[in-house]
Amino acid sequence: MFTRSVSIACLLYLLLPCLLFLAGWVQPWVAWPVGLGLVAAVLWVARECPARPLRWSDAGALRVALLLLLGALWVLTTGPWGLVAQSGDATVRNAIYAALVRDAWPLTVVGEPFVYYLGFWLPPALAAKLGAPAEAALAVWMLAGVWLALLAVACGQGTRRALVFLLILLLLGDMLNWANRVYYKLCDGGLQEWALFLDLHFTPSCVQLRNTFNHYLAPLVLLGMLAGRLLPARFGLAGVALVGICSPLAAVALLPLVLLRGGRQVVNLPTAAGLVYAALPLLYLAGGTGGQLAFLRPAGACSLAELSTGQLWLRYAVQLLLVAGPALLLLWRWRRTAWFATALLLAATMPLLWAGLWNNEFIYKGAAVMWFCLAWLYAATWCHAKARRKALLALFILLSASDAYGQLMGALKSFSARPESMQQNIRNEWQGSLHQPADARAKQFGGCPLLPKLFKF
């Protein structure tokens, strides 16, 4: 077996949602030439991917088995089939998937085009339309994404480092949770007028997959290819183009990494074909109301509206220190790498945006890329460090892992294979509607794509 077979599987995983979007949402006279160009670009890239033989020893094969087992447990803790309690976000995501399985494509909501980053759901929804069990199809698609990302890392960097990387990715967080607990304690004590608002969604990878798997899997597969050196750096921008329909803001967050790694070499025919295709998801998604992108932070107790300029900047500095401070201390030897620069750029940008806008979406999507970059560098540091430095790194990771502990305990408490308990674990409060009509966020799914003549609505 060669690494190129894993590269091809990853590229097909990223390509399939793009082709289904073209087939279901875009007018044929546009979809056919763009789709053929995209397929040709992916074939070109696949031919250029390295074809190194996999030489896993018995110990390496055992580590691969453990890697895949941990990946499967990671997926299962997100709640497919209701084995564990699903995140509250699943209320909307279940409804979107159910609508894509049940209704005709392109999907409409009360007569309006449904405008959302829906690419992740399209392959399992098509399988369900063809007769496969819908929940099983979704779980298999999730599992395939996680496994491909992990295999890509293992193929390129070895099974030992891949296993270390996965453990760090699942545990790594920041100290903001501890700061938040102190903050809320202060608020409860009547000190609301001066306490800094620290509640920031720097969600680590363990929570990303649980809450927003629909955006996380495509970037994870691409990042796995980049970390495993299975995708030549000059084709990184072409890979980003494939991610857009699944997670447009994660694609934006990926840009610094691929541009820093590829430099001027990213200008090539596969990139051009990818960008021509990427214009279509951009036009489709830009036609939404924008409600899912940014909200002004509302006034109220402990809100940003009540903080002075000095408090806002102090709050920003504290957040940046809690996230980037440990990286500067522990990862300094990697400061010249694109991974380091991307992680710190995202860590600096996200709380700055939050200071003026409640940009919940970019906080999630940017964090997906940031935590991968940091986890990858921490794994490299672990593999090169001596005993004392390893102990310090392990202590930091364990102290920062409160999100991981919380998710694991919640999953264990709610785990059940009984049908009635599984049904309670599945979030379907709104009976298949895309959002509760009384909720202001219901508007975020409506809109009209820009240049509507290009689309089938």
Secondary structure as UniProt FT lines:
FT   HELIX           3..25
FT   HELIX           28..48
FT   HELIX           58..76
FT   TURN            77..78
FT   HELIX           80..82
FT   TURN            88..89
FT   HELIX           90..102
FT   STRAND          108..109
FT   TURN            110..111
FT   STRAND          112..113
FT   HELIX           119..121
FT   HELIX           122..129
FT   TURN            130..131
FT   HELIX           134..157
FT   HELIX           159..171
FT   HELIX           176..188
FT   TURN            189..190
FT   TURN            192..194
FT   HELIX           205..227
FT   TURN            228..229
FT   HELIX           233..235
FT   HELIX           236..243
FT   TURN            244..246
FT   HELIX           248..262
FT   HELIX           263..266
FT   HELIX           269..286
FT   TURN            291..293
FT   TURN            301..302
FT   HELIX           304..306
FT   HELIX           309..330
FT   HELIX           332..334
FT   TURN            335..336
FT   HELIX           338..356
FT   HELIX           360..384
FT   HELIX           387..399
FT   HELIX           402..414
FT   HELIX           419..425
FT   TURN            429..432
FT   TURN            437..438
FT   HELIX           440..445
FT   HELIX           452..454
//
